[in-house]
Amino acid sequence: MIEMDQIYKSFGSVEAIKDVGIYLQKGEAVGLLGPNGAGKSTLIDMLTSLTKPTKGQVRFNGKNVYGQLTQFRTQIGVVPQELALYSDLTAEENLLFFGKAYKLKGTKLKQKVKELLQLVELEERKKDRVKTFSGGMKRRLNLAIALIHEPAYLVLDEPTVGIDPHSRRYLLDLIKRLQLERGTTVLYTSHYMEEVEFLCDRIYVLDRGSIIASGTQEEIKNIVSQEYIYKLLVAEKNAQLEQKLNEQEQIHGVYETEEGYRIASYSGALFEKIIQLASDSNVQVLGIHIQESTLEDVFLYLTGRSLRD
């Protein structure tokens, strides 16, 4: 198990992380959600021993990681948000380089490289330089590198940013297989809520340096279980309509979406009112329906802002 106990991190007068406690049990997939600037990357840097907390402890199997750094780091694989690849080397050469950094050699290293190239479907491109790869191929290679030393824990910081849908789906399925079939423990951060819903057993919500909610998906969703979420689709968004919606006593949250608005209320009888307000604002309604609460709804409820803010 990896534990972070009463973790605090400051940079001068800036409090980046405030009294945070999280844990990762072997074999589970855990989501870490938070808007930009919430402190996710700082927390991951401390969890993976890249930086020390100002206060608090990170423990591995009950002992402080800084008393067993070599052993701890052999158990952790990290897929950073920024690609960690040598673009002038081939896919095979990148894997060989990072494998040697973990003191792998000889037949064992060559076999591991071959296995991983097959796993991420890059065997046919193993002799090609990484700079010729698509974004999705680079992301798959980045994952393979994180697995070169067979870590028990895999930490992924937005690993699907900027890739095509096929590669994204492939990566998600592969990560899930690693958890279910190999027992790999996964910590996953993403700007795509549906990825966390697909992958994760438990979730932590981080905002402004503090954990503001934690639990299983069902426990998190139950935070807004008494809410009605209206999805309003409009031809064009309108500031006057948004203002009128926010003025309604029965409505306590109005959030813009790509297609219109997500409206949160404790009343399930607002269809006619919402349509009337749209009409009064000269807004064409393309559709309206009530949907079940999602992790996105909980996130908006807890933080008042979108995951991508």
C-alpha positions as CSV (number, residue, x, y, z in Angstrom):
1,M,0.0,0.0,0.0
2,I,1.0,3.6,-0.7
3,E,-0.2,6.2,1.8
4,M,0.0,10.0,2.0
5,D,-0.6,11.2,5.5
6,Q,-1.4,14.8,6.4
7,I,0.6,16.1,3.4
8,Y,1.3,19.8,3.1
9,K,3.3,21.5,0.4
10,S,4.1,25.2,0.1
11,F,6.1,27.2,-2.3
12,G,7.0,30.3,-0.4
13,S,3.7,31.9,0.7
14,V,1.7,29.8,-1.7
15,E,0.0,26.7,-0.1
16,A,-0.2,24.2,-3.0
17,I,-1.4,21.2,-0.9
18,K,-3.1,21.4,2.4
19,D,-3.4,18.5,4.8
20,V,-4.1,15.8,2.2
21,G,-4.4,12.2,2.9
22,I,-4.9,9.5,0.3
23,Y,-4.1,5.8,-0.1
24,L,-3.7,3.3,-2.9
25,Q,-4.4,-0.4,-2.1
26,K,-2.9,-3.1,-4.3
27,G,-4.9,-4.0,-7.3
28,E,-7.3,-1.1,-7.4
29,A,-7.8,1.8,-9.8
30,V,-8.1,5.2,-8.2
31,G,-9.1,8.5,-9.9
32,L,-7.7,11.9,-9.0
33,L,-9.9,14.7,-10.3
34,G,-9.4,18.4,-10.1
35,P,-9.6,21.5,-12.2
36,N,-6.4,23.1,-13.6
37,G,-4.4,24.5,-10.7
38,A,-6.0,22.3,-8.1
39,G,-2.6,20.7,-7.2
40,K,-2.8,17.3,-8.9
41,S,0.7,17.4,-10.5
42,T,2.2,18.6,-7.2
43,L,0.5,15.8,-5.3
44,I,1.7,13.2,-7.9
45,D,5.3,14.6,-7.7
46,M,5.2,13.9,-3.9
47,L,3.5,10.5,-4.2
48,T,6.2,9.3,-6.7
49,S,9.0,10.8,-4.5
50,L,10.1,13.4,-7.1
51,T,9.7,16.2,-4.5
52,K,9.4,16.1,-0.7
53,P,6.4,17.4,1.2
54,T,6.8,20.4,3.4
55,K,5.0,18.4,6.1
56,G,3.6,14.9,6.4
57,Q,4.7,11.5,5.2
58,V,4.5,9.3,2.1
59,R,4.6,5.7,3.2
60,F,5.2,2.5,1.2
61,N,4.1,-0.7,3.1
62,G,4.0,1.3,6.3
63,K,7.5,2.9,6.1
64,N,8.6,6.3,4.9
65,V,9.5,6.2,1.2
66,Y,12.7,8.3,1.8
67,G,14.1,5.5,3.9
68,Q,13.7,3.0,1.0
69,L,13.8,5.1,-2.2
70,T,15.5,2.5,-4.4
71,Q,13.0,-0.2,-3.5
72,F,10.0,2.2,-3.7
73,R,11.0,3.5,-7.2
74,T,11.3,0.0,-8.6
75,Q,7.6,-0.5,-7.7
76,I,6.4,2.8,-9.4
77,G,5.8,3.4,-13.1
78,V,4.9,6.9,-14.1
79,V,3.3,8.1,-17.3
80,P,3.7,11.9,-17.2
81,Q,1.5,14.5,-18.9
82,E,4.4,15.7,-21.0
83,L,5.9,13.0,-23.2
84,A,9.1,11.5,-21.8
85,L,10.7,10.2,-25.0
86,Y,13.9,10.7,-27.1
87,S,12.5,11.7,-30.5
88,D,15.7,10.9,-32.4
89,L,15.8,7.3,-31.1
90,T,13.6,4.5,-32.4
91,A,10.8,3.0,-30.3
92,E,13.1,0.0,-29.6
93,E,16.0,2.2,-28.6
94,N,13.9,4.2,-26.2
95,L,12.8,1.0,-24.4
96,L,16.3,-0.3,-24.3
97,F,17.6,3.0,-22.9
98,F,15.0,3.1,-20.1
99,G,15.3,-0.6,-19.4
100,K,19.0,-0.2,-18.8
101,A,18.3,2.7,-16.5
102,Y,16.4,0.2,-14.3
103,K,19.4,-2.1,-14.6
104,L,17.8,-4.6,-16.9
105,K,20.2,-6.2,-19.4
106,G,20.8,-9.1,-21.8
107,T,18.1,-11.5,-22.8
108,K,15.7,-10.4,-20.1
109,L,15.8,-6.8,-21.4
110,K,15.4,-7.8,-25.1
111,Q,12.5,-10.1,-24.3
112,K,10.8,-7.4,-22.2
113,V,11.2,-4.9,-25.0
114,K,9.7,-7.3,-27.5
115,E,6.8,-8.1,-25.2
116,L,6.0,-4.4,-24.6
117,L,6.2,-3.5,-28.3
118,Q,3.6,-6.2,-29.0
119,L,1.5,-5.0,-26.0
120,V,1.2,-1.4,-27.4
121,E,1.0,-2.6,-31.0
122,L,4.3,-0.9,-32.1
123,E,6.3,-3.9,-33.1
124,E,6.1,-3.1,-36.8
125,R,7.4,0.4,-36.1
126,K,10.2,-0.6,-33.6
127,K,13.0,0.6,-35.9
128,D,11.4,3.9,-36.7
129,R,12.4,7.1,-35.0
130,V,9.9,8.5,-32.5
131,K,9.8,11.9,-34.2
132,T,7.9,10.2,-37.1
133,F,5.2,8.8,-34.8
134,S,1.7,10.2,-34.4
135,G,0.5,11.5,-31.0
136,G,-1.3,8.3,-30.2
137,M,1.8,6.2,-31.0
138,K,3.9,8.3,-28.7
139,R,1.4,8.0,-25.9
140,R,1.4,4.2,-26.3
141,L,5.2,4.1,-26.3
142,N,5.2,6.3,-23.2
143,L,3.0,3.8,-21.4
144,A,5.3,0.9,-22.5
145,I,8.3,2.7,-21.0
146,A,6.5,3.1,-17.7
147,L,6.0,-0.7,-17.7
148,I,9.6,-1.7,-18.6
149,H,10.5,-2.6,-15.1
150,E,7.2,-4.4,-14.3
151,P,6.0,-1.9,-11.6
152,A,3.2,-2.9,-9.2
153,Y,1.9,0.7,-9.2
154,L,1.1,2.8,-12.3
155,V,0.6,6.5,-12.0
156,L,-0.9,8.2,-15.1
157,D,-1.2,12.0,-15.4
158,E,-3.6,12.8,-18.3
159,P,-2.2,10.1,-20.6
160,T,-4.7,10.6,-23.4
161,V,-4.2,14.3,-24.1
162,G,-4.1,15.1,-27.8
163,I,-4.6,11.7,-29.3
164,D,-7.0,10.2,-31.7
165,P,-10.1,8.3,-30.5
166,H,-8.8,4.8,-31.5
167,S,-5.5,5.3,-29.6
168,R,-7.5,6.7,-26.6
169,R,-9.8,3.7,-26.5
170,Y,-6.9,1.3,-26.9
171,L,-5.0,2.9,-24.0
172,L,-8.0,2.9,-21.7
173,D,-8.7,-0.8,-22.5
174,L,-5.1,-1.7,-21.9
175,I,-4.9,0.1,-18.6
176,K,-8.0,-1.7,-17.4
177,R,-6.5,-5.0,-18.5
178,L,-3.3,-4.3,-16.6
179,Q,-5.4,-3.7,-13.5
180,L,-7.7,-6.7,-13.8
181,E,-5.4,-9.3,-15.3
182,R,-2.0,-8.3,-13.7
183,G,-3.2,-6.7,-10.5
184,T,-1.5,-3.4,-11.3
185,T,-2.5,-0.6,-9.0
186,V,-3.5,2.5,-11.0
187,L,-3.7,6.2,-10.0
188,Y,-5.3,8.1,-12.9
189,T,-5.9,11.8,-13.6
190,S,-7.7,13.0,-16.6
191,H,-9.7,16.0,-18.0
192,Y,-12.1,13.4,-19.5
193,M,-14.7,12.4,-16.8
194,E,-15.9,9.4,-18.8
195,E,-12.3,8.0,-18.6
196,V,-12.4,8.1,-14.8
197,E,-15.9,6.5,-14.8
198,F,-14.7,3.7,-17.0
199,L,-11.5,2.9,-15.2
200,C,-11.7,3.8,-11.5
201,D,-13.0,2.0,-8.4
202,R,-12.5,4.9,-6.0
203,I,-12.2,8.7,-6.6
204,Y,-10.6,11.7,-4.9
205,V,-11.7,15.2,-5.8
206,L,-9.0,17.8,-5.3
207,D,-9.7,21.5,-5.3
208,R,-7.5,24.4,-4.3
209,G,-5.0,22.0,-2.7
210,S,-7.5,20.1,-0.5
211,I,-9.5,16.8,-0.9
212,I,-13.1,17.9,-0.9
213,A,-14.7,14.5,-1.5
214,S,-13.6,10.8,-1.7
215,G,-15.3,7.4,-2.1
216,T,-16.5,4.9,-4.6
217,Q,-18.2,6.1,-7.8
218,E,-21.6,5.4,-6.3
219,E,-20.7,7.2,-3.0
220,I,-19.5,10.2,-4.9
221,K,-22.6,10.3,-7.1
222,N,-24.9,10.1,-4.1
223,I,-23.7,13.5,-3.1
224,V,-26.2,14.9,-5.7
225,S,-28.6,12.0,-5.7
226,Q,-31.5,14.2,-4.7
227,E,-30.9,16.6,-7.7
228,Y,-32.5,16.8,-11.0
229,I,-30.1,17.5,-13.9
230,Y,-31.7,19.1,-16.9
231,K,-29.7,19.0,-20.2
232,L,-30.9,22.0,-22.3
233,L,-29.8,22.0,-26.0
234,V,-30.1,25.3,-27.8
235,A,-29.3,26.7,-31.2
236,E,-27.2,29.4,-29.7
237,K,-26.2,30.2,-26.1
238,N,-27.5,33.5,-24.6
239,A,-26.4,35.5,-21.6
240,Q,-29.9,36.8,-20.9
241,L,-31.3,33.2,-20.7
242,E,-28.4,32.2,-18.4
243,Q,-29.2,35.1,-16.1
244,K,-32.9,34.3,-16.0
245,L,-32.2,30.6,-15.2
246,N,-29.8,31.7,-12.4
247,E,-32.6,33.9,-10.9
248,Q,-35.0,31.0,-10.4
249,E,-35.3,29.9,-6.8
250,Q,-35.7,26.2,-7.8
251,I,-32.4,26.3,-9.7
252,H,-29.1,26.3,-7.9
253,G,-26.6,25.7,-10.7
254,V,-26.4,26.6,-14.4
255,Y,-23.3,25.5,-16.3
256,E,-22.5,25.9,-20.0
257,T,-21.9,22.8,-22.1
258,E,-20.8,22.5,-25.7
259,E,-24.5,22.2,-26.8
260,G,-26.2,24.5,-24.3
261,Y,-26.6,24.3,-20.6
262,R,-26.6,21.8,-17.7
263,I,-29.1,23.0,-15.1
264,A,-29.2,21.6,-11.5
265,S,-32.4,21.8,-9.4
266,Y,-34.2,20.0,-6.6
267,S,-37.4,20.2,-8.6
268,G,-38.4,17.7,-11.3
269,A,-41.2,19.9,-12.7
270,L,-39.3,22.7,-14.5
271,F,-39.6,21.6,-18.2
272,E,-42.3,24.2,-19.0
273,K,-40.5,27.0,-17.0
274,I,-37.2,26.4,-18.7
275,I,-38.8,26.4,-22.2
276,Q,-40.7,29.6,-21.4
277,L,-37.6,31.3,-20.2
278,A,-35.8,30.3,-23.4
279,S,-38.7,31.6,-25.5
280,D,-38.7,34.9,-23.5
281,S,-35.0,35.2,-24.4
282,N,-35.6,34.4,-28.1
283,V,-33.5,31.2,-27.8
284,Q,-34.4,28.3,-30.0
285,V,-34.6,25.1,-27.9
286,L,-33.4,22.0,-29.7
287,G,-34.0,19.6,-26.9
288,I,-34.4,19.2,-23.1
289,H,-34.3,16.2,-20.9
290,I,-33.5,15.0,-17.4
291,Q,-30.4,12.9,-17.0
292,E,-29.0,10.8,-14.2
293,S,-26.3,12.4,-12.1
294,T,-22.8,11.9,-13.5
295,L,-19.3,12.5,-12.0
296,E,-19.3,15.7,-14.0
297,D,-22.4,16.9,-12.2
298,V,-20.9,16.1,-8.8
299,F,-17.7,17.9,-9.8
300,L,-19.6,21.0,-10.8
301,Y,-21.6,20.8,-7.6
302,L,-18.6,20.5,-5.4
303,T,-16.2,23.0,-7.1
304,G,-18.6,25.3,-9.0
305,R,-16.4,25.0,-12.1
306,S,-15.7,22.6,-14.9
307,L,-13.0,20.0,-14.8
308,R,-11.2,21.8,-17.7
309,D,-11.3,25.2,-16.0
